[in-house]
Amino acid sequence: MKFERSEIRTGVFFVATFGLLLGVVLFLTAPGLFRSLKEFEVFFDNAGGLKPGASVNLGGRKIGQVLAIESPVPKAIRPTQHPDFEVLVKIRVDRSAKVYRDAVARMGANGLLAEMMIDFVQGNEESGLAERGSTFIGERQLDVSSVAAKAIKTLEPVAAAAEATLKDLKVTIGTLNGFFGQGSDLQASISNIRRVGENMASISSKEGSLGVALENVRVLTERLASEDGPLTQALKKARDAMDQLSKDNALQKTLANIRTASERLERLLTGLQPKLNQTATNAEQLTDTLKRQPWRIIYPTTKDYPADTAAPAPTPAPRKAVPAKRKQS
């Protein structure tokens, strides 16, 4: 009897333990057997990393799990405002969970293992509790891969613009190298300017030709401008001569003498003019005789000259000299 009782106790203990373990497993895997649940549908554009059985939370507290994931769903059942959301996630949550109609179903990583889960946040009590079969528009929480993808997509135009800028910069650098590089016209001009500057520096230095010439000009100018210099002495002599002429009225006297001499020369020429005319006439007659009748030079009595019978020309009266007026000094 004692042996049978011990076996019965062992069997009862085994059955109770198995039932307890089965209840725990069912409670964790099929909570709908022990408490009432309700199902929702959430649309996402991408459900990468989310698996059936994943946790569904409400403000960080687990209230259910993911039942199934359908992708891609027909466009006819997609949300009107989001026709590109092609993933439908069916979830089951505890009926007592206060999931409001305007709550946001956000999908993100949970824990160190980065397991994807769905968390309902930002619900408003005034909107009322969500009923069984309600549909939500989900949003995916940005992770490293999503951020990198969006960053790459955002940076693509920038990279294209940077590439075009680099090409333009390369062309500009080539042009600048051709303009400023070795052997360019600018380098040759700079070399010529440097050479001209060096020549100007050597010429204008104290020992250069320009410096020596300027020094000689300075010495000559100082010598001419000094009191004992030739220019000062010449100017002094000219000033003294002008003062002497102004003092003695020598210039007026000289001009009067020149005027008197001119009048005398004019009278002399007036008196000599008839004689000169007669001499010219005689020379003309002699020339004519030599051409036509050269023997008349030996026997001139046979030739008549018109000037012998013509009356002599009257001699003009001499002009009287007019005395020059002296200026009052």
C-alpha positions in Angstrom: 0.0 0.0 0.0 2.8 2.4 0.8 4.4 1.7 -2.6 1.2 2.5 -4.4 0.7 5.7 -2.5 4.2 6.9 -3.4 3.6 6.2 -7.1 0.3 8.0 -7.0 1.9 11.1 -5.4 4.7 11.0 -8.0 2.1 10.8 -10.8 0.0 13.7 -9.4 3.1 15.8 -8.9 4.2 15.2 -12.5 0.8 15.9 -13.9 0.6 19.1 -11.9 4.0 20.3 -13.0 3.3 19.5 -16.6 0.0 21.3 -16.4 1.6 24.3 -14.8 4.3 24.5 -17.5 1.7 24.0 -20.2 -0.3 26.9 -18.7 2.7 29.2 -18.6 3.5 28.4 -22.2 0.0 28.9 -23.3 -0.3 32.1 -21.3 2.8 33.4 -23.0 2.2 32.1 -26.5 -1.6 32.2 -26.6 -2.8 34.8 -24.2 -6.3 34.8 -25.8 -7.0 31.5 -24.0 -6.9 33.1 -20.6 -8.0 36.6 -21.2 -10.0 38.5 -23.8 -8.0 40.1 -26.6 -8.7 42.4 -29.6 -7.0 42.6 -33.0 -5.8 45.7 -34.9 -4.2 46.3 -38.3 -1.2 48.6 -38.9 0.1 49.7 -42.3 3.8 50.4 -42.8 5.8 51.4 -45.8 8.5 48.9 -44.8 8.5 46.2 -42.2 12.1 45.2 -42.5 13.3 43.3 -39.3 9.8 42.9 -37.9 8.8 39.2 -37.3 5.5 37.4 -36.2 5.5 37.1 -32.4 7.3 40.4 -32.0 6.2 42.5 -29.0 3.5 45.1 -29.1 3.8 47.8 -26.4 1.8 50.7 -25.1 4.1 53.5 -24.0 6.9 50.9 -23.4 4.7 48.3 -21.7 3.9 45.0 -23.4 0.3 44.6 -24.2 0.3 42.1 -27.1 2.2 40.6 -30.0 2.4 40.5 -33.8 0.2 37.9 -35.4 1.1 38.1 -39.1 2.8 40.3 -41.7 1.4 40.6 -45.2 3.4 42.2 -48.0 2.7 43.5 -50.5 -1.0 44.1 -50.1 -3.3 45.1 -53.0 -3.6 48.8 -53.7 -7.4 48.6 -53.2 -7.0 48.0 -49.4 -4.1 50.4 -48.8 -4.8 53.7 -47.0 -6.1 56.4 -49.2 -3.7 59.0 -47.9 -0.7 56.6 -48.1 -1.0 54.5 -51.3 2.7 53.6 -51.0 2.3 51.7 -47.7 2.3 48.1 -48.9 2.9 46.2 -45.6 0.0 45.1 -43.4 0.8 44.0 -39.9 -1.9 42.2 -37.9 -1.5 42.5 -34.1 -3.4 41.2 -31.0 -3.5 43.2 -27.8 -5.1 42.9 -24.4 -8.7 44.2 -24.4 -7.9 46.2 -21.2 -5.1 48.1 -23.0 -6.1 51.7 -23.5 -5.1 52.1 -27.1 -6.8 55.3 -28.4 -7.9 55.9 -32.0 -5.4 58.7 -32.7 -2.4 56.8 -31.2 0.7 56.4 -33.4 2.0 52.9 -34.0 5.7 53.4 -34.1 8.0 50.5 -35.2 11.5 50.5 -33.8 14.3 48.4 -32.2 13.9 47.1 -28.6 16.7 46.1 -26.3 20.3 45.2 -26.9 19.5 42.6 -29.4 17.8 45.3 -31.6 14.6 43.2 -32.0 11.9 45.1 -33.8 8.7 45.8 -32.0 5.6 48.1 -32.3 4.9 50.7 -29.7 1.6 52.8 -29.4 2.4 56.3 -28.3 0.9 59.8 -28.3 -2.7 58.7 -27.8 -5.4 61.2 -26.9 -8.1 60.1 -24.4 -10.7 62.5 -26.0 -10.5 60.5 -29.3 -11.8 57.3 -27.5 -10.6 53.8 -27.3 -9.9 51.9 -30.5 -12.4 49.2 -31.3 -11.6 45.6 -32.5 -10.4 45.7 -36.2 -9.3 49.3 -36.1 -6.7 50.3 -38.6 -3.6 52.5 -37.8 -1.0 54.2 -40.0 2.3 53.2 -38.6 5.7 55.0 -38.8 9.1 53.5 -38.7 11.5 54.8 -36.2 14.7 55.9 -37.8 17.6 53.6 -37.2 21.1 53.7 -38.3 20.4 52.1 -41.7 17.4 54.3 -42.3 19.3 57.4 -41.4 22.2 56.4 -43.5 19.9 55.6 -46.5 18.1 59.0 -46.1 21.3 60.8 -45.6 22.7 59.2 -48.8 19.6 60.0 -50.7 19.7 63.6 -49.4 23.4 63.9 -50.2 23.1 62.5 -53.8 22.2 66.0 -55.3 24.9 67.6 -53.2 27.4 65.0 -54.3 26.4 65.5 -58.0 26.7 69.3 -57.5 30.1 68.8 -55.8 31.3 66.6 -58.7 30.2 69.2 -61.2 31.9 71.9 -59.1 35.1 69.7 -58.9 35.1 69.4 -62.7 34.7 73.1 -63.2 37.4 73.6 -60.5 39.7 71.2 -62.4 39.1 73.1 -65.6 39.7 76.4 -63.8 42.9 75.0 -62.2 44.1 74.0 -65.6 43.4 77.4 -67.0 45.2 79.0 -64.1 48.1 76.7 -64.5 48.3 77.7 -68.1 48.2 81.3 -67.2 50.3 81.3 -64.1 52.4 78.1 -64.6 56.0 77.7 -65.6 56.7 79.1 -69.1 53.5 81.1 -69.3 53.1 84.6 -70.6 52.6 85.9 -67.1 55.7 84.3 -65.8 57.7 85.8 -68.8 56.1 89.2 -68.1 57.0 88.9 -64.4 60.6 87.9 -65.3 60.8 90.9 -67.7 59.4 93.3 -65.0 61.9 91.9 -62.5 64.7 92.3 -64.9 63.7 95.9 -65.7 63.4 96.6 -62.0 66.9 95.2 -61.4 68.2 97.3 -64.3 66.5 100.4 -62.9 67.9 99.6 -59.5 71.4 99.3 -60.8 71.1 102.4 -63.0 69.6 104.5 -60.2 72.0 103.4 -57.6 74.7 105.7 -56.3 77.3 104.1 -58.5 75.0 103.7 -61.5 75.0 105.8 -64.6 71.7 107.6 -63.7 72.9 108.2 -60.2 76.2 109.6 -61.4 74.4 111.8 -64.0 72.1 113.1 -61.4 75.0 113.8 -59.1 76.8 115.7 -61.8 73.6 117.7 -62.6 73.3 118.5 -58.9 76.9 119.6 -58.6 76.6 121.7 -61.8 73.4 123.3 -60.6 74.9 124.1 -57.3 78.0 125.6 -59.1 75.8 127.6 -61.4 73.6 128.8 -58.6 76.4 129.8 -56.3 77.4 133.5 -55.9 80.7 133.0 -57.7 79.3 130.8 -60.4 79.4 131.7 -64.1 75.6 132.0 -64.4 75.4 134.4 -61.5 78.3 136.4 -62.8 76.8 136.6 -66.4 73.4 137.7 -65.0 75.2 140.2 -62.8 77.1 141.6 -65.8 74.0 141.8 -67.9 72.1 143.6 -65.1 75.0 146.1 -64.8 75.0 146.6 -68.5 71.3 147.3 -68.6 71.6 149.6 -65.6 74.5 151.5 -67.4 72.4 151.8 -70.6 69.4 153.1 -68.6 71.6 155.5 -66.7 73.5 157.1 -69.7 70.7 156.8 -72.2 73.2 155.0 -74.4 70.5 152.9 -76.0 68.5 155.9 -77.1 71.6 157.5 -78.5 72.6 154.4 -80.3 69.1 154.1 -81.9 69.3 157.8 -82.9 72.7 157.3 -84.5 71.4 154.2 -86.4 68.4 156.2 -87.6 70.7 159.1 -88.8 73.1 156.7 -90.6 70.1 155.0 -92.3 68.9 158.4 -93.6 72.4 159.3 -94.9 72.7 156.0 -96.7 69.2 156.5 -98.2 70.3 160.0 -99.5 73.5 158.6 -100.9 71.7 155.8 -102.8 69.2 158.4 -104.1 72.0 160.4 -105.5 73.8 157.4 -107.0 70.7 156.0 -108.7 70.9 158.2 -111.9 74.5 157.4 -112.3 73.8 153.7 -111.9 71.0 153.9 -114.4 73.4 155.7 -116.9 76.0 153.1 -116.3 73.5 150.3 -117.0 72.4 152.1 -120.2 75.9 152.4 -121.4 76.6 148.8 -120.7 73.5 147.8 -122.6 74.5 150.0 -125.6 78.1 148.5 -125.5 76.7 145.0 -125.5 74.3 145.8 -128.4 77.2 147.4 -130.4 79.4 144.4 -129.8 76.7 142.2 -131.0 75.7 144.1 -134.2 78.5 146.5 -135.2 81.7 145.7 -133.3 83.7 148.1 -135.6 81.8 151.1 -134.2 83.9 150.8 -131.1 86.9 152.0 -133.3 84.8 154.6 -135.3 82.1 155.7 -132.9 81.3 158.9 -134.9 79.2 157.0 -137.3 76.7 155.9 -134.5 74.1 158.1 -132.9 73.1 157.6 -129.3 69.6 158.7 -128.1 70.9 159.6 -124.7 73.1 162.4 -126.3 70.1 164.3 -127.6 67.9 163.6 -124.5 67.5 166.1 -121.7 69.3 165.2 -118.5 67.1 163.8 -115.6 66.5 166.3 -112.7 68.4 165.5 -109.6 66.1 165.1 -106.6 66.6 167.5 -103.6 68.3 166.0 -100.6 66.2 165.2 -97.5 66.7 167.0 -94.2 67.7 164.9 -91.2 65.1 164.9 -88.4 66.7 165.0 -84.9 65.6 162.0 -82.7 63.6 162.8 -79.5 65.2 161.8 -76.3 63.2 160.0 -73.7 62.9 161.7 -70.3 64.7 159.5 -67.8 
